[in-house]
């Protein structure tokens, strides 16, 4: 990185762990902020999955089933009326066909509503939750790495002693 600050000069006495040099860390701080945001987002998604469906979602599913059941009953009654009229020669074949189709559509809608309600009651799949947990773990590791990168921008004295030579200046690139 690029040297941002130097805290010692030639001949200075230093103690082990004393900060000698700081490198520019703005890029690493941005990476930490980004990693924290990504982790918070993934954690919120995981929390949502673990909590399961809200009671309001479950109630909406039950209401959709009730509505589909009512539509099916109505379609069956209509079909029954049209069949009687058709047998009596009063209704056309087209009317009977439409009534049969309407009943079949109502049955399919009821099945769909029941399946949807069932999924809402059960909640998210275990595999989806495990995938979200893995994503959270991955993002925690990314955050740890980014924080490690920041800590690497602070150069400390490995042992106590005296600075014999200073070979860097502020603004220079070092590795």
Backbone bond lengths (Angstrom), bond angles and torsions (degrees), N, CA, C in turn:
res aa  C-N    CA-C-N  psi(-1)  N-CA   C-N-CA  omega(-1)  CA-C   N-CA-C  phi
1 X - - - 1.439 - - 1.514 111.29 -
2 X 1.314 113.79 179.54 1.466 120.43 179.33 1.526 108.63 -93.17
3 X 1.333 116.49 135.35 1.465 122.28 -179.31 1.524 108.95 -69.85
4 X 1.338 115.71 124.01 1.463 121.08 179.85 1.525 111.57 -102.31
5 X 1.348 116.76 -29.16 1.464 120.58 -174.48 1.518 109.11 -156.06
6 X 1.314 116.00 140.56 1.465 121.92 175.56 1.526 106.42 -124.05
7 X 1.330 116.28 126.71 1.459 120.67 -175.39 1.515 115.32 -102.69
8 X 1.333 118.13 4.01 1.469 120.42 -177.82 1.524 110.02 -138.94
9 X 1.312 114.88 158.85 1.461 122.11 174.55 1.516 108.82 -125.77
10 X 1.306 116.49 168.32 1.464 122.74 177.85 1.527 108.82 -57.27
11 X 1.323 115.09 131.25 1.459 120.83 178.72 1.522 114.34 92.86
12 X 1.337 118.29 -9.41 1.476 120.37 179.52 1.517 110.43 -70.61
13 X 1.317 115.32 144.09 1.464 122.24 174.44 1.537 107.07 -88.88
14 X 1.345 117.44 132.99 1.460 122.05 -179.66 1.519 109.75 -127.55
15 X 1.314 115.35 153.50 1.463 122.29 175.95 1.525 108.79 -105.07
16 X 1.315 115.78 154.68 1.458 120.85 178.36 1.532 109.33 -57.01
17 X 1.328 116.40 131.71 1.462 121.97 179.73 1.518 114.23 89.51
18 X 1.316 117.73 -8.35 1.476 121.25 179.32 1.531 108.86 -67.42
19 X 1.341 116.07 140.98 1.463 120.98 179.96 1.520 109.00 -74.31
20 X 1.329 114.91 125.77 1.458 121.36 179.33 1.522 111.83 -100.28
21 X 1.340 115.17 -46.33 1.468 121.20 -173.61 1.524 108.64 -142.88
22 X 1.324 115.29 144.62 1.472 121.10 171.48 1.521 107.24 -119.46
23 X 1.334 113.97 134.53 1.458 120.07 175.88 1.524 108.41 -97.32
24 X 1.337 115.75 158.67 1.463 119.39 176.83 1.529 108.80 -59.86
25 X 1.328 116.39 135.93 1.465 119.68 -175.52 1.527 113.77 -128.91
26 X 1.329 118.16 10.49 1.468 120.13 -175.67 1.535 111.95 -61.48
27 X 1.318 117.12 -38.82 1.466 120.02 178.78 1.534 110.44 -64.96
28 X 1.317 115.93 -40.87 1.467 119.82 -179.92 1.530 111.10 -69.69
29 X 1.317 117.09 -36.76 1.472 119.83 176.95 1.532 110.85 -64.42
30 X 1.327 116.59 -37.82 1.472 120.35 176.49 1.528 110.11 -64.60
31 X 1.331 117.30 -39.57 1.457 120.46 177.33 1.528 111.67 -64.30
32 X 1.327 116.56 -38.45 1.467 120.46 177.21 1.527 109.87 -64.26
33 X 1.318 116.80 -44.91 1.471 120.43 179.80 1.528 110.36 -61.74
34 X 1.319 116.43 -42.70 1.462 120.42 178.75 1.531 110.40 -64.29
35 X 1.318 117.23 -42.80 1.469 121.23 179.94 1.524 110.59 -64.70
36 X 1.324 116.99 -39.56 1.472 119.95 178.16 1.529 111.01 -64.04
37 X 1.321 116.60 -42.37 1.462 120.47 178.61 1.515 112.01 -63.63
38 X 1.320 116.74 -44.26 1.464 120.76 178.50 1.521 110.75 -63.41
39 X 1.315 116.55 -41.98 1.463 120.63 179.04 1.521 110.98 -64.49
40 X 1.325 117.50 -43.29 1.470 120.38 179.25 1.522 111.17 -62.09
41 X 1.315 116.60 -40.35 1.467 120.89 178.73 1.527 110.91 -64.49
42 X 1.317 116.60 -46.38 1.472 120.56 179.95 1.527 110.92 -65.53
43 X 1.326 117.07 -38.25 1.467 120.41 179.07 1.527 110.57 -65.69
44 X 1.317 117.05 -39.61 1.470 120.65 177.85 1.526 110.66 -63.44
45 X 1.326 116.70 -41.38 1.474 120.57 177.60 1.528 110.56 -63.45
46 X 1.332 116.91 -42.59 1.462 120.85 178.15 1.523 110.64 -63.11
47 X 1.321 117.37 -43.80 1.465 120.93 178.07 1.530 110.99 -59.55
48 X 1.326 115.73 -41.40 1.469 120.73 178.62 1.532 110.71 -62.61
49 X 1.322 116.51 -43.52 1.463 120.16 179.80 1.526 111.12 -65.23
50 X 1.317 116.31 -42.39 1.470 119.85 -179.72 1.523 111.82 -66.13
51 X 1.312 117.24 -33.27 1.469 120.82 -179.16 1.525 111.38 -70.26
52 X 1.324 117.08 -25.28 1.461 120.41 179.70 1.518 111.36 79.06
53 X 1.321 114.55 -166.45 1.462 120.58 -176.49 1.517 111.14 -73.43
54 X 1.314 115.42 144.85 1.463 120.86 176.40 1.522 109.43 -73.55
55 X 1.322 117.50 152.96 1.471 120.19 177.50 1.532 112.03 -57.10
56 X 1.326 117.08 -34.62 1.461 120.71 179.62 1.534 110.71 -65.08
57 X 1.341 116.86 -38.19 1.469 120.39 177.96 1.523 110.23 -65.06
58 X 1.323 116.15 -41.39 1.468 120.15 179.22 1.528 110.40 -64.58
59 X 1.343 116.86 -40.93 1.467 120.91 178.79 1.524 110.73 -64.64
60 X 1.329 116.90 -39.39 1.468 120.27 177.40 1.525 110.28 -62.80
61 X 1.330 117.02 -38.81 1.457 120.51 178.25 1.518 111.70 -63.99
62 X 1.339 116.46 -43.22 1.471 120.12 178.21 1.525 110.85 -64.96
63 X 1.319 116.92 -38.13 1.467 120.78 178.97 1.535 110.45 -66.21
64 X 1.321 116.94 -38.52 1.471 120.07 178.07 1.529 110.57 -64.97
65 X 1.327 116.68 -37.22 1.465 120.29 177.49 1.524 109.68 -65.86
66 X 1.317 117.10 -45.33 1.471 120.76 179.80 1.531 110.53 -60.62
67 X 1.311 117.49 -42.42 1.463 121.48 178.41 1.534 110.88 -63.33
68 X 1.325 116.75 -43.34 1.465 120.30 179.60 1.528 111.28 -66.09
69 X 1.335 116.60 -36.28 1.474 119.91 176.68 1.531 110.71 -63.91
70 X 1.320 116.26 -43.13 1.467 120.60 178.77 1.525 110.78 -63.53
71 X 1.326 116.97 -41.96 1.464 120.34 178.07 1.531 111.22 -63.01
72 X 1.333 117.11 -38.46 1.456 120.37 178.63 1.526 110.65 -66.99
73 X 1.340 116.95 -44.17 1.478 119.37 177.75 1.525 110.74 -58.15
74 X 1.325 116.17 -44.56 1.467 120.87 179.25 1.527 110.83 -62.35
75 X 1.316 116.98 -43.33 1.471 120.68 -179.78 1.523 110.91 -65.75
76 X 1.332 117.17 -38.05 1.468 119.94 178.52 1.530 111.47 -67.43
77 X 1.332 116.67 -41.29 1.465 120.17 177.14 1.537 110.73 -62.56
78 X 1.317 115.71 -43.55 1.465 120.60 178.74 1.523 110.77 -62.21
79 X 1.338 115.69 -43.02 1.467 119.59 178.23 1.524 110.64 -62.28
80 X 1.328 116.43 -42.23 1.467 120.29 179.16 1.531 110.55 -60.13
81 X 1.325 117.85 -43.81 1.474 121.84 178.89 1.531 110.92 -63.29
82 X 1.330 115.60 -45.88 1.464 120.06 -177.72 1.535 109.93 -65.76
83 X 1.315 117.46 -38.75 1.479 119.55 178.05 1.533 111.23 -60.69
84 X 1.332 116.89 -43.78 1.475 120.92 178.64 1.525 110.89 -62.72
85 X 1.342 114.98 -42.81 1.467 118.94 179.15 1.526 111.09 -67.26
86 X 1.328 116.46 -36.95 1.462 120.32 179.04 1.534 110.30 -65.23
87 X 1.337 116.84 -43.74 1.463 121.22 179.37 1.524 111.07 -64.33
88 X 1.332 115.16 -30.65 1.473 119.37 178.63 1.526 111.15 -82.32
89 X 1.336 117.08 -5.88 1.456 120.52 178.69 1.508 113.28 84.17
90 X 1.313 119.07 11.95 1.463 122.28 -177.28 1.529 111.53 -93.24
91 X 1.341 117.88 -33.19 1.473 121.27 -177.87 1.521 109.95 -100.78
92 X 1.327 114.73 149.72 1.464 120.68 179.10 1.525 110.43 -82.06
93 X 1.303 115.84 158.23 1.469 121.81 178.46 1.537 110.51 -60.11
94 X 1.305 116.89 -36.10 1.465 121.59 -179.90 1.533 110.77 -61.40
95 X 1.325 116.69 -39.43 1.470 120.32 178.00 1.521 110.28 -64.38
96 X 1.318 116.46 -42.03 1.457 120.82 178.77 1.530 110.17 -63.54
97 X 1.309 116.37 -43.39 1.473 120.47 179.25 1.532 111.27 -62.05
98 X 1.340 116.56 -41.72 1.473 120.35 177.89 1.520 110.90 -63.82
99 X 1.327 117.30 -40.27 1.469 121.04 179.76 1.529 110.85 -66.12
100 X 1.335 117.17 -39.50 1.471 120.72 177.21 1.530 109.66 -64.59
101 X 1.315 116.18 -44.63 1.472 120.41 179.48 1.523 111.02 -62.72
102 X 1.334 116.84 -42.34 1.466 120.72 179.23 1.528 110.00 -61.92
103 X 1.325 117.05 -41.77 1.465 120.21 178.33 1.535 110.88 -64.13
104 X 1.320 116.98 -43.40 1.462 121.08 179.80 1.527 111.57 -63.18
105 X 1.334 116.01 -40.57 1.472 120.46 176.74 1.530 109.90 -63.88
106 X 1.316 117.34 -42.69 1.463 121.31 179.74 1.530 110.76 -63.41
107 X 1.326 118.16 -37.93 1.476 121.30 176.85 1.526 110.22 -63.95
108 X 1.327 116.32 -44.97 1.467 120.42 179.93 1.529 110.91 -63.94
109 X 1.332 117.21 -39.69 1.460 120.46 178.48 1.524 110.94 -65.84
110 X 1.324 117.14 -37.81 1.468 120.37 177.33 1.523 110.23 -65.07
111 X 1.319 117.20 -44.37 1.463 120.59 178.14 1.526 110.59 -60.07
112 X 1.326 116.26 -44.43 1.457 121.44 178.68 1.533 111.04 -61.92
113 X 1.326 117.62 -44.09 1.467 121.71 179.58 1.523 110.64 -63.15
114 X 1.335 116.92 -40.72 1.473 120.35 178.91 1.523 110.83 -64.78
115 X 1.324 116.56 -43.61 1.464 120.19 179.05 1.528 111.14 -62.70
116 X 1.312 116.18 -45.14 1.468 120.89 179.65 1.518 110.88 -62.27
117 X 1.327 116.49 -43.88 1.465 120.78 179.03 1.522 110.74 -64.15
118 X 1.310 116.02 -39.18 1.463 120.72 178.72 1.527 110.84 -62.51
119 X 1.319 116.47 -43.28 1.466 120.17 178.34 1.523 111.32 -63.19
120 X 1.315 116.72 -38.69 1.464 120.92 178.70 1.528 110.27 -66.01
121 X 1.325 116.20 -40.04 1.468 119.93 179.62 1.523 111.62 -66.36
122 X 1.326 116.88 -40.08 1.458 121.47 -177.70 1.529 110.98 -72.31
123 X 1.307 117.30 -37.88 1.464 121.08 -178.34 1.518 110.85 90.45
124 X 1.324 116.48 -171.30 1.467 120.24 -175.17 1.527 112.14 -68.53
125 X 1.310 114.49 154.81 1.463 120.92 179.03 1.521 110.58 -70.37
126 X 1.321 115.08 149.66 1.466 121.72 179.00 1.526 110.22 -59.31
127 X 1.325 116.83 -37.90 1.457 120.64 -179.36 1.529 111.80 -64.35
128 X 1.316 116.17 -36.55 1.469 120.31 178.86 1.526 109.82 -67.40
129 X 1.324 116.03 -40.41 1.467 120.00 178.17 1.528 110.15 -65.31
130 X 1.323 117.03 -42.71 1.479 119.91 178.98 1.524 110.75 -62.93
131 X 1.314 117.49 -38.73 1.469 120.54 178.09 1.528 110.21 -64.30
132 X 1.326 116.82 -39.88 1.469 120.57 178.51 1.530 110.23 -67.59
133 X 1.330 117.41 -37.70 1.468 120.51 176.66 1.525 110.90 -63.68
134 X 1.328 116.32 -40.64 1.463 120.68 178.53 1.526 110.89 -64.94
135 X 1.334 116.17 -38.60 1.462 119.68 178.30 1.529 110.49 -64.60
136 X 1.331 116.65 -41.42 1.470 120.30 177.69 1.526 110.00 -61.81
137 X 1.331 117.37 -44.67 1.465 120.73 179.26 1.525 111.10 -61.48
138 X 1.320 116.08 -41.98 1.465 120.61 179.17 1.529 110.55 -62.94
139 X 1.317 116.93 -42.70 1.463 120.19 -178.69 1.527 111.71 -71.92
140 X 1.329 118.01 -29.83 1.471 120.48 173.64 1.527 109.80 -64.31
141 X 1.330 116.00 -41.90 1.458 120.17 178.09 1.528 110.74 -63.98
142 X 1.320 117.09 -40.09 1.468 120.72 177.96 1.526 110.54 -63.33
143 X 1.334 116.46 -39.31 1.471 120.19 177.41 1.527 110.16 -65.69
144 X 1.324 117.48 -44.46 1.472 120.68 177.94 1.524 110.84 -58.33
145 X 1.324 116.38 -42.77 1.464 120.68 179.46 1.531 110.63 -62.87
146 X 1.339 115.95 -45.40 1.471 119.67 -179.41 1.531 110.64 -63.17
147 X 1.328 116.87 -39.06 1.472 119.95 177.84 1.526 111.12 -67.44
148 X 1.331 117.11 -34.47 1.465 121.10 176.60 1.523 110.04 -64.99
149 X 1.323 115.82 -38.76 1.458 119.96 178.62 1.530 110.48 -61.20
150 X 1.336 116.62 -38.94 1.472 119.43 178.08 1.524 109.89 -65.26
151 X 1.331 116.57 -43.71 1.469 118.83 -178.72 1.522 111.23 -63.41
152 X 1.334 116.83 -26.84 1.462 119.86 178.16 1.526 112.96 -73.95
153 X 1.319 118.10 -6.16 1.466 120.44 178.59 1.530 111.76 -87.32
154 X 1.327 116.60 -3.49 1.466 121.40 177.70 1.525 107.53 -109.41
155 X 1.329 115.90 116.01 1.465 121.73 -178.60 1.533 107.82 -99.76
156 X 1.333 115.24 123.32 1.467 120.06 -177.55 1.523 110.03 -115.33
157 X 1.304 114.96 161.40 1.464 121.17 178.00 1.524 109.11 -70.60
158 X 1.324 117.88 125.59 1.458 120.38 179.85 1.529 112.65 -70.78
159 X 1.341 115.46 -23.77 1.471 119.79 178.65 1.529 108.31 -154.83
160 X 1.303 115.94 166.22 1.471 120.50 177.62 1.522 108.92 -72.76
161 X 1.336 116.09 149.47 1.459 119.35 179.33 1.513 111.69 166.01
162 X 1.319 114.83 -160.83 1.457 121.88 -178.61 1.530 108.44 -120.76
163 X 1.333 115.49 138.52 1.466 120.80 178.00 1.522 107.07 -74.43
164 X 1.346 115.50 118.29 1.458 120.03 -179.78 1.514 111.89 -91.23
165 X 1.325 115.40 -32.96 1.461 118.80 -176.40 1.524 108.77 -151.95
166 X 1.311 116.60 138.98 1.471 121.09 174.91 1.514 107.05 -113.08
167 X 1.357 115.25 116.46 1.474 118.89 -172.89 1.512 113.66 -107.79
168 X 1.346 117.46 7.34 1.473 120.02 177.98 1.520 109.12 -128.37
169 X 1.333 113.86 156.85 1.464 121.60 176.16 1.523 108.17 -129.44
170 X 1.308 115.93 158.54 1.457 121.23 177.94 1.516 109.52 -58.03
171 X 1.339 115.92 133.07 1.452 121.96 179.39 1.519 113.91 97.36
172 X 1.334 118.04 -14.64 1.454 121.32 179.26 1.528 110.66 -79.04
173 X 1.331 114.96 153.81 1.454 121.27 175.86 1.528 107.82 -89.50
174 X 1.350 115.27 135.77 1.461 120.75 177.33 1.512 109.32 -133.10
175 X 1.321 115.11 161.06 1.454 119.28 176.24 1.518 109.48 -132.01
